[in-house]
């Protein structure tokens, strides 16, 4: 059987699609919605030629979108690196370069830092706002 952790989460979504998967403040997301949002994000990543072994960096807050992006990355079977949302340009540049990140996924409130390093790490080829 060819599976990864995304397969497990997808099986849960199939088994209990209308149960709550994510809760953040007043936001409630069911397993069906969670899997659907992650699948659409995975498709967007694939449209950017993100494929297995591409390295993506997650520059996000602890929020529903972080978990959705994580599942999307697992669906695509790519590698990921977590980036502390407190990092500023010099720290962000160092981490992205050291991780050989090719794609940066970031929250729109971190846009200024993300765009400031857009041309710094030599392998960064795509950035996507959350």
Buried (B, 14 or more C-beta within 10 A) or exposed (E): EEEEEBEEBBEBBEEEBEEEBBEEEEEEBBBBBBBBBBBEBBEEBBEBEBEEEBBBBBBBEEBBBBBBBBBBBBBBBBBBBEBEBEBEBEBBBBBBBEBBBBBBBBBEEBEEBBBBBEEBBEEBBBBBEB
